[in-house]
Amino acid sequence: MRLDRIEIFHVALPLIYPWKTAYGEDADIHSVLFRLVSGDYEGWGETTPFFAPTYSPETASTVFTLNQEIFCPLLVGREFETAENLLRALSVFKGNPFAKAGPESAWWDLQARIEGVPLHHLLGVKGTVVHAGSDFGVQDTLDMLLAKIQGAIDQGFRRTKLKVRPGWDLDMLRLVRETFPKHVFHIDCNSGYSLDDLPFFRAVDRLGLAMIEQPLFHRDLHDHAELQRQLDTPVCLDESVTSLRDFELALKLGSCRYLNIKIGRVGGISVARTLHDRARDAGIPCWVGGMLESGVGGGLNIELAALNNFTYPGDLFPSAFFYRQDLTDREMVLNPDCTFSLSTVPGTPYRPILERVQARTVRHASFAAA
């Protein structure tokens, strides 16, 4: 298709409750939305690297600026028959996967709407639902955390992810495991530890967790391999894998037994699908990670999660979990069995309301073909 027009919106969405992790605290989620227009059709994408370079070196501001000054002027007016071709046009630019994932993810939604098919059909899979997991950041009190976990179990979630950081880790985990001895838990360290914390990890290894997500430095693969050799609990990589090249090295080193795949972190939906397929062939199970996206990005995550090697429930959340009002014309709502229904309409069913987007917009740019 030809990209006749591109619009980008840097938005800030206030959270119901601050998101607390090993790298800090966020009261608002900063995200960048992309609107691609081809003829009478439009597609929307989203990439969510947060306000500050805490999760990754990228931020919503760097994503917006790169696309405003370099990427979008290069893309508008050109024909792209595949998402891979779009990424190839940006391949001369080093890194910046979140920035590249914005227009690339919108290409997929646009193409699905042009073809009149749900996005997961365009990805080559069919299905009806995908499973979601519960996820809790650092809480104000242990009682608050235990109550939220109990609520998730009562609701029927099959697994729960717990954020940890020094001072909110081993004692908390022991209490959680004692209170809920049969529930499936894993922890997300968000790069908050090092191999000097091996005694901590050996203690965690006795708690029967499903995995330990991103325990060490955000770009490390070697130390993760050393840690994995000393633990029975699987190590899951998140921040350390931003490309297929990263993952190939992780496989060679033995750095992980699980892989979290996030559309923004790896540079787009087509890269996410390639990583999924490579992990499947290597016997590494995957799951879809989230960045607290609005319904725009959340809908893309749901469609991606239909691929068959996403065997662990993903970070897929109802709108009301984080936001008092989403940006889309319908909220993301869980089914009673803690699943999300896949799209039955072209693209995804979560279409942004432009007035809501504009009300949350920090900055905006627009590009039209000559």
C-alpha positions as CSV (number, residue, x, y, z in Angstrom):
1,M,0.0,0.0,0.0
2,R,1.0,3.7,-0.4
3,L,1.3,5.7,2.8
4,D,-0.6,8.9,1.9
5,R,-0.6,10.4,5.4
6,I,1.1,9.7,8.7
7,E,0.2,11.3,12.0
8,I,1.9,10.8,15.4
9,F,0.6,11.6,18.8
10,H,2.7,11.7,22.0
11,V,0.1,11.1,24.7
12,A,0.3,10.9,28.5
13,L,-2.3,8.6,30.3
14,P,-2.7,9.0,34.0
15,L,-2.7,5.7,35.9
16,I,-5.2,4.8,38.6
17,Y,-2.4,3.6,40.8
18,P,1.3,4.3,40.3
19,W,3.4,1.6,38.6
20,K,6.3,0.8,40.9
21,T,9.2,-1.5,39.7
22,A,12.9,-1.9,40.3
23,Y,13.6,1.0,38.1
24,G,11.3,3.5,39.7
25,E,7.7,4.8,39.7
26,D,5.4,6.1,37.0
27,A,2.2,8.0,37.7
28,D,1.5,8.5,33.9
29,I,2.2,6.3,30.9
30,H,3.8,8.1,28.0
31,S,3.1,6.5,24.7
32,V,3.3,7.4,21.0
33,L,0.3,6.6,18.7
34,F,0.6,6.4,14.9
35,R,-2.1,6.9,12.3
36,L,-1.3,5.7,8.8
37,V,-3.7,6.5,5.9
38,S,-3.8,4.8,2.5
39,G,-6.7,5.9,0.3
40,D,-9.9,5.5,2.2
41,Y,-8.3,3.3,4.9
42,E,-6.5,4.1,8.1
43,G,-4.6,2.0,10.6
44,W,-3.4,2.7,14.1
45,G,-0.3,1.6,16.0
46,E,1.2,2.3,19.4
47,T,4.7,2.1,21.0
48,T,5.1,2.7,24.7
49,P,8.7,3.3,26.0
50,F,7.6,5.4,29.0
51,F,8.6,9.0,29.9
52,A,12.2,8.4,31.1
53,P,14.9,5.9,29.8
54,T,14.3,3.5,32.7
55,Y,13.0,0.4,31.0
56,S,15.1,1.0,27.9
57,P,17.3,3.8,26.5
58,E,14.4,5.0,24.5
59,T,11.6,7.4,25.7
60,A,8.3,8.6,24.3
61,S,10.2,11.9,23.5
62,T,12.9,10.2,21.5
63,V,10.4,8.1,19.7
64,F,8.4,11.1,18.7
65,T,11.4,13.2,17.7
66,L,13.0,10.5,15.6
67,N,9.7,9.9,13.7
68,Q,9.0,13.6,13.4
69,E,12.4,14.5,12.0
70,I,13.6,11.4,10.2
71,F,11.4,8.2,10.0
72,C,8.0,9.6,9.0
73,P,9.3,12.0,6.3
74,L,11.2,9.1,4.8
75,L,8.1,6.8,4.8
76,V,5.3,9.0,3.7
77,G,4.3,8.8,0.0
78,R,6.1,5.5,-0.5
79,E,4.7,2.0,-1.3
80,F,5.2,-0.8,1.3
81,E,3.7,-4.1,0.3
82,T,5.1,-5.8,3.5
83,A,6.0,-4.7,7.0
84,E,9.5,-6.1,6.4
85,N,9.9,-3.7,3.5
86,L,8.9,-0.8,5.8
87,L,11.5,-1.9,8.4
88,R,14.1,-2.3,5.6
89,A,13.6,1.3,4.7
90,L,14.6,2.2,8.3
91,S,17.4,-0.4,8.6
92,V,20.2,2.1,8.0
93,F,19.3,3.7,11.3
94,K,20.9,2.0,14.3
95,G,18.8,0.6,17.1
96,N,15.7,2.5,18.3
97,P,13.3,-0.5,18.1
98,F,10.5,1.3,19.9
99,A,10.7,4.2,17.4
100,K,10.5,1.8,14.4
101,A,7.7,-0.3,16.0
102,G,5.3,2.6,15.9
103,P,4.8,3.0,12.2
104,E,5.4,-0.8,11.6
105,S,2.6,-1.8,14.0
106,A,0.2,0.7,12.4
107,W,1.1,-0.8,9.0
108,W,-0.2,-4.2,10.2
109,D,-3.5,-2.7,11.3
110,L,-3.9,-0.8,8.1
111,Q,-3.1,-3.8,5.9
112,A,-5.6,-5.9,7.8
113,R,-8.3,-3.3,7.3
114,I,-7.5,-3.0,3.6
115,E,-7.8,-6.8,3.3
116,G,-10.9,-6.9,5.5
117,V,-9.5,-9.5,7.9
118,P,-8.8,-9.7,11.6
119,L,-5.1,-8.9,12.3
120,H,-4.4,-12.4,13.7
121,H,-5.5,-13.9,10.3
122,L,-3.0,-11.6,8.6
123,L,-0.4,-13.1,10.9
124,G,-1.3,-16.6,9.7
125,V,-3.2,-18.0,12.6
126,K,-6.9,-18.5,13.5
127,G,-8.5,-18.8,16.9
128,T,-11.1,-17.4,19.2
129,V,-9.4,-16.4,22.6
130,V,-6.0,-15.9,24.2
131,H,-5.2,-16.3,27.9
132,A,-4.2,-13.4,30.1
133,G,-2.2,-13.4,33.3
134,S,-2.4,-11.1,36.3
135,D,0.4,-8.7,37.1
136,F,1.2,-6.6,40.2
137,G,3.8,-4.0,40.7
138,V,5.4,-3.1,44.1
139,Q,2.5,-2.3,46.5
140,D,2.2,0.0,49.5
141,T,1.8,-2.9,51.9
142,L,2.0,-6.7,51.9
143,D,-1.7,-6.9,52.9
144,M,-2.6,-4.9,49.8
145,L,-0.6,-7.3,47.6
146,L,-2.1,-10.4,49.2
147,A,-5.6,-9.0,48.7
148,K,-4.9,-8.3,45.1
149,I,-3.5,-11.8,44.5
150,Q,-6.5,-13.4,46.2
151,G,-8.8,-11.3,43.9
152,A,-6.9,-12.5,40.8
153,I,-7.1,-16.2,42.0
154,D,-10.8,-15.8,42.7
155,Q,-11.3,-14.3,39.2
156,G,-9.7,-17.3,37.7
157,F,-6.3,-16.1,36.5
158,R,-3.9,-19.0,35.8
159,R,-0.7,-17.2,36.7
160,T,0.5,-14.0,38.5
161,K,3.6,-12.0,37.9
162,L,5.1,-10.1,40.8
163,K,7.5,-7.1,40.4
164,V,10.4,-7.3,42.8
165,R,13.2,-4.9,43.8
166,P,15.7,-4.9,46.7
167,G,13.7,-4.5,49.9
168,W,10.6,-5.9,48.3
169,D,11.7,-9.4,47.4
170,L,12.5,-12.5,49.4
171,D,10.4,-11.8,52.5
172,M,7.5,-10.8,50.3
173,L,7.9,-13.9,48.1
174,R,8.1,-16.3,51.1
175,L,4.8,-14.9,52.5
176,V,3.1,-15.0,49.1
177,R,4.2,-18.7,48.5
178,E,3.1,-19.6,52.1
179,T,-0.3,-18.0,51.5
180,F,-0.8,-19.3,48.0
181,P,1.1,-22.6,47.8
182,K,-0.4,-23.9,44.6
183,H,-0.8,-20.8,42.4
184,V,1.6,-20.2,39.5
185,F,3.8,-17.2,40.2
186,H,6.8,-15.7,38.4
187,I,8.9,-12.7,39.3
188,D,10.1,-9.8,37.2
189,C,13.3,-8.2,38.4
190,N,13.6,-5.5,35.7
191,S,17.4,-5.8,35.7
192,G,17.5,-4.8,39.4
193,Y,20.1,-7.5,40.6
194,S,23.6,-8.8,39.7
195,L,25.5,-12.1,40.2
196,D,26.5,-10.8,43.6
197,D,22.9,-11.5,44.6
198,L,23.3,-15.3,43.9
199,P,22.3,-16.2,47.5
200,F,19.0,-14.4,46.9
201,F,18.4,-16.3,43.7
202,R,19.2,-19.6,45.3
203,A,16.6,-18.9,47.9
204,V,14.1,-18.0,45.3
205,D,15.0,-21.2,43.4
206,R,13.4,-23.1,46.3
207,L,10.0,-21.3,46.0
208,G,8.8,-23.2,42.9
209,L,8.3,-20.2,40.6
210,A,7.5,-20.6,36.9
211,M,10.4,-18.3,36.0
212,I,12.6,-15.4,37.0
213,E,12.2,-12.6,34.5
214,Q,15.1,-10.3,33.5
215,P,17.1,-10.6,36.8
216,L,20.3,-9.0,35.6
217,F,21.7,-6.0,33.6
218,H,19.4,-5.0,30.8
219,R,21.8,-5.6,28.0
220,D,23.5,-8.7,29.5
221,L,23.5,-12.2,28.1
222,H,26.7,-13.7,29.5
223,D,25.8,-13.3,33.2
224,H,22.3,-14.5,32.6
225,A,23.8,-17.7,31.1
226,E,25.9,-18.1,34.2
227,L,22.9,-17.6,36.5
228,Q,20.8,-20.0,34.5
229,R,23.4,-22.7,34.9
230,Q,23.2,-22.4,38.7
231,L,19.4,-22.5,39.0
232,D,16.6,-25.0,38.3
233,T,14.1,-22.2,37.9
234,P,14.0,-21.0,34.3
235,V,15.4,-17.6,33.5
236,C,13.2,-15.5,31.2
237,L,14.8,-12.7,29.1
238,D,13.0,-9.5,28.4
239,E,15.0,-6.2,28.2
240,S,18.1,-8.2,27.0
241,V,16.5,-9.3,23.7
242,T,15.8,-6.4,21.3
243,S,16.4,-8.3,18.0
244,L,16.8,-11.7,16.4
245,R,20.6,-11.3,16.7
246,D,20.3,-10.9,20.5
247,F,18.2,-14.0,20.7
248,E,20.5,-16.1,18.6
249,L,23.4,-15.2,20.9
250,A,21.2,-16.0,24.0
251,L,20.5,-19.4,22.5
252,K,24.2,-20.0,21.9
253,L,25.1,-19.1,25.4
254,G,22.1,-20.8,27.1
255,S,21.0,-17.5,28.7
256,C,17.3,-18.3,29.1
257,R,14.6,-21.0,29.0
258,Y,11.7,-18.5,28.4
259,L,11.3,-15.5,26.2
260,N,9.1,-12.5,26.8
261,I,8.3,-10.7,23.5
262,K,7.1,-7.1,23.4
263,I,6.3,-5.5,20.1
264,G,8.0,-2.2,20.9
265,R,11.1,-3.6,22.5
266,V,11.9,-5.8,19.5
267,G,11.0,-3.3,16.8
268,G,7.6,-4.3,15.5
269,I,5.1,-7.1,14.9
270,S,7.1,-8.7,12.1
271,V,10.2,-9.0,14.3
272,A,8.0,-10.3,17.1
273,R,6.7,-13.1,14.8
274,T,10.2,-14.0,13.6
275,L,11.4,-14.2,17.2
276,H,8.4,-16.3,18.2
277,D,9.1,-18.8,15.3
278,R,12.8,-19.0,16.2
279,A,12.0,-19.6,19.8
280,R,9.5,-22.3,18.9
281,D,12.1,-24.1,16.7
282,A,14.6,-23.9,19.6
283,G,12.1,-25.3,22.1
284,I,11.9,-22.0,24.1
285,P,8.3,-21.1,25.1
286,C,7.2,-17.5,24.8
287,W,4.7,-15.1,26.1
288,V,3.5,-11.7,25.1
289,G,4.7,-8.9,27.4
290,G,3.0,-5.5,27.8
291,M,4.0,-1.9,28.4
292,L,0.7,-0.7,29.9
293,E,-0.5,0.3,26.4
294,S,-3.8,1.9,25.7
295,G,-6.5,-0.2,23.9
296,V,-4.7,0.6,20.7
297,G,-1.5,-1.3,21.6
298,G,-3.3,-3.7,23.8
299,G,-5.4,-4.9,20.9
300,L,-2.3,-5.5,18.8
301,N,-0.8,-7.6,21.7
302,I,-4.0,-9.7,21.9
303,E,-3.8,-10.5,18.1
304,L,-0.1,-11.3,18.4
305,A,-0.7,-13.7,21.3
306,A,-2.7,-16.0,19.0
307,L,0.6,-17.4,17.6
308,N,1.0,-21.0,18.8
309,N,4.3,-20.8,20.8
310,F,2.8,-18.1,23.1
311,T,2.0,-20.9,25.6
312,Y,2.3,-18.9,28.9
313,P,-0.5,-16.4,29.6
314,G,0.5,-12.9,28.4
315,D,0.6,-9.5,30.0
316,L,-2.8,-8.6,28.5
317,F,-4.9,-6.3,30.7
318,P,-8.4,-4.9,30.8
319,S,-8.6,-1.2,30.3
320,A,-10.0,-0.7,33.8
321,F,-6.9,-2.4,35.4
322,F,-4.8,0.7,34.8
323,Y,-7.0,3.5,33.3
324,R,-10.2,5.3,34.3
325,Q,-10.8,6.0,30.6
326,D,-9.1,4.3,27.7
327,L,-8.5,6.0,24.4
328,T,-10.6,3.6,22.4
329,D,-14.3,3.4,21.5
330,R,-14.6,0.2,23.5
331,E,-12.7,-0.9,26.5
332,M,-10.6,-4.1,26.7
333,V,-12.7,-6.4,28.8
334,L,-11.8,-9.9,30.1
335,N,-14.0,-12.8,29.4
336,P,-15.2,-14.6,32.6
337,D,-12.5,-17.3,32.1
338,C,-9.7,-14.7,32.1
339,T,-9.3,-14.7,28.3
340,F,-9.5,-12.0,25.7
341,S,-11.5,-12.6,22.5
342,L,-9.6,-12.3,19.3
343,S,-10.8,-9.8,16.7
344,T,-13.8,-10.7,14.5
345,V,-13.5,-7.4,12.5
346,P,-10.8,-6.1,10.2
347,G,-7.7,-5.2,12.1
348,T,-8.5,-5.0,15.8
349,P,-11.8,-4.0,17.4
350,Y,-10.3,-1.2,19.5
351,R,-10.5,2.0,17.5
352,P,-9.2,5.3,19.1
353,I,-11.6,8.2,19.7
354,L,-9.7,11.1,18.2
355,E,-11.1,13.6,20.7
356,R,-9.8,11.4,23.6
357,V,-6.4,11.1,21.9
358,Q,-6.2,14.8,21.4
359,A,-7.2,15.5,25.0
360,R,-4.1,13.5,26.2
361,T,-1.7,14.7,23.5
362,V,1.5,16.2,24.6
363,R,2.7,16.9,21.0
364,H,1.5,16.1,17.5
365,A,2.9,16.0,14.0
366,S,1.4,15.2,10.6
367,F,2.9,14.3,7.3
368,A,1.2,14.2,3.9
369,A,2.5,12.8,0.6
370,A,3.3,15.4,-2.0
